[in-house]
Amino acid sequence: MTAPSDSAICYVGCTAPAHDVLETLLERGLPITEIVTIDREMARANHVSGYASFADLAEAYDVPLYYPATYSMNERTDIEHFESLEADLLVVNGWQRLIPAAILETATYGGLGNHGSAYGLPKGRGRSPLNWSLIEDRDRFLLSVITLDPDADAGDVVATRKFDITEFDTIRTLYYKVTMALQEMLLEVIDPILSGERPLETQSGEATYYPKRNPEDGEINWEDGTQDVYNLVRAVADPYPGAFTFVEGESPAAREKVMIWEARPFSADLGATADAGTILEVFWSGDFVVATADGTVLVTEYETDGWEPRVGETFVSRGSNRRVDSVDHRHNLTSGASAGE
């Protein structure tokens, strides 16, 4: 059944994946009557990863843009704006804040968001489930379109898609997969929702939650295993703050910070007796090999303020002692065992 011709959808987003999804919805003729987004300055102030401007789509499709007073949209001016919209549906994507209940109540059919985990909702609610899935070395992800609820990720399930997480995936490629899955699901469910005929499924079972990750959680501990190092690097790569390490120095102030943007498992046999964190080889390309607790990784993309790798140099190994995903903190994480799977 086709949605009523006078339906009105307000799209809320501010990231590159959200931009791509919106462009598809507009191309397919869905009745997007307003775009709510933020400018670059607000994105920077709120540490939004992967920010993208939506001004180009607003101009190309002649859709009004609204920039809220705050990213949390809890100011009275923002609530009054949504009240004046009289939207039928809010579609929220790539907005790293909960939408206030007072705003959700302004739309006839409320709001739609998306969330997921390797085990599906209600497992893995909370922060950064894609990043966590890479860190935990999962091989699948179940993404759901859900109705928005004042509680985080607690709404009814509207549709779900599964996709594989392969050994070659990074956080960027997982967002590609999310984008494709979300486009399919939104095109499938929006018209039935606007017609009042889409069935919903209440989440059931015990909920588990991922903790918040901060930029400092990207510090590498080379005494971790090769797979753990690889998973961390690919989980926090661009557009996230990145994995990093420090070159051993005479004092903490003398340590050079090195951002590791791309690395991959290399060999468990080469350099098998080397101390973890030692640079074993530097190649003509600039790539270099570092020893881990059980093998080596090849670093293929890195960034510094002028440091160049040299054979025999050592990176400080302290990261997992401080990270939210350290051994001491792993009881906080969602896993098959804790999820009851």
Sequence and secondary structure as in RCSB ss.txt:
>XXXX:A:sequence
MTAPSDSAICYVGCTAPAHDVLETLLERGLPITEIVTIDREMARANHVSGYASFADLAEAYDVPLYYPATYSMNE
RTDIEHFESLEADLLVVNGWQRLIPAAILETATYGGLGNHGSAYGLPKGRGRSPLNWSLIEDRDRFLLSVITLDP
DADAGDVVATRKFDITEFDTIRTLYYKVTMALQEMLLEVIDPILSGERPLETQSGEATYYPKRNPEDGEINWEDG
TQDVYNLVRAVADPYPGAFTFVEGESPAAREKVMIWEARPFSADLGATADAGTILEVFWSGDFVVATADGTVLVT
EYETDGWEPRVGETFVSRGSNRRVDSVDHRHNLTSGASAGE
>XXXX:A:secstr
    TT  EEEE  BHHHHHHHHHHHHTT  EEEEE   HHHHHHTT TTB   HHHHHHTT  EE  SSTT  S
HHHHHHHHHH  SEEEE S  S   HHHHTTSTT EEEEEEESS TTTTEES HHHHHHHTT SEEEEEEEE  S
STT S EEEEEEEE  TT  HHHHHHHHHHHHHHHHHHHHHHHHTT    B   S   EE    GGGGB  TTS 
HHHHHHHHHHS TTS  EEEEE  SSGGG EEEEEEEEEE  SSTTTTS TTBEEEE TTS EEEE SSSEEEEE
EEE SS    TT BB   GGGTSTTSGGGGGGS  TTTTT 
